[in-house]
Amino acid sequence: MARIALISPDQDYGDRLRSVGRVVDATVVQPPVGINVPEAGLAAVLANAPGVVVVGPDVPIDRARAWTEALDELRPDIPVVWAIEPEPETWRVALLAGARDVIGAAATDDELVAALRRALAIRDRREEALHVGSSSDLLGAGSGGRLIVVVSPKGGSGKTMLSTNLAWGLNEVSGGSVALVDLDLQFGDVATSLQLRPEYSVLNGLKVAGDPTAVKAFLTPHPSGFHVMAAPNNPAEADNIDYDSLAKLLDLLRAEFDYVVVDTGAGIDEATLCALDRATDVAFVTTTDLAAIQALRKAVVVMDQLELTAHRRWYVLNRADARVGLAQSDIERSTGLTIDVALPSSRSVPTSMNQGRTVFEDDPRSAMGRALRNAVELFVGRSAMKAPRQETGGLLGRWIGKGTQ
């Protein structure tokens, strides 16, 4: 049975939450902690081994933020839900602090049950991620590392930003080997985003797809330690793809590397389908506008119809705090999908990409840096992450830490 910890002085709400908790097969505990001192009360909360933490009601927003940031720093695997009136500014603060959901204290029991189920589903998915390495149904005995395909049916969603930061983050904290493949064969810009000047591309790799030594010679090393297989320079060359060779190339890279991150083009073309057929993980990226959400849902339906289901699926909401789109709860309710990582709007993204750097390198302590850390943890698991190396000024070594933009 799951455990939910409530941080609030409101005993009546605690009684209500305990009643609702029984519906979702969860035990609710309400540790007697002072809401003004999260540093002192955090140990008491975590001693109850909660799978979800609810903050509020009767907790001021600044204190809710302090509790959430403290939990996010020590136990980012535990989803946090705010039981505070969901005004636009509250949502913005909650997302920046690391909360997963905001639901008003006056919400109906059905709405509260739905919020708790979403949070518990996230908890379950994160726990499963810790054991994916031994999952024979997805990885297969001795079949190699994880092939993470980053997909979005709509352009401009942030696929390349997520792909490059995943590659950097996985390389930095997992201790494993990482390759990044640009399968946006016509307009791929992974190399440009990382300020690399590759001599070779995917097309070169296809010609030697059965030879590990030759394939590695066509990879471009990134200064941080991972390797990149770039897209062709000429969009017309994308027509010269042999998909049997592409399948062999992806299989070979997965056998040679612990993590292979695949950036794809907009929509689902043949190259993307080839990668999806071999994926252990698929990270769907969407934004809050209606067209992007509808396209995401259609893509999921198409993949199910094609029986492309032998992988774990993760849903990433980019620019989640945008005030011109749908709220995260609306998206989850309308699509039936659970958002695993919410990425805030951030100046760090265009600034870092224009400099040929990742957010982890350029602004690791920002809200976006912390959110991207959560994305990396989907594939590594917090317990398996090593401390990143220290560099000049100690900035990179503190990218797991707290901070604001």
Summary of the structure (lengths in Angstrom):
residues: 405
radius of gyration: 21.4
end to end distance: 38.3
largest distance: 67.9
contacts: 1412
relative contact order: 0.12
helix: 46%
strand: 14%
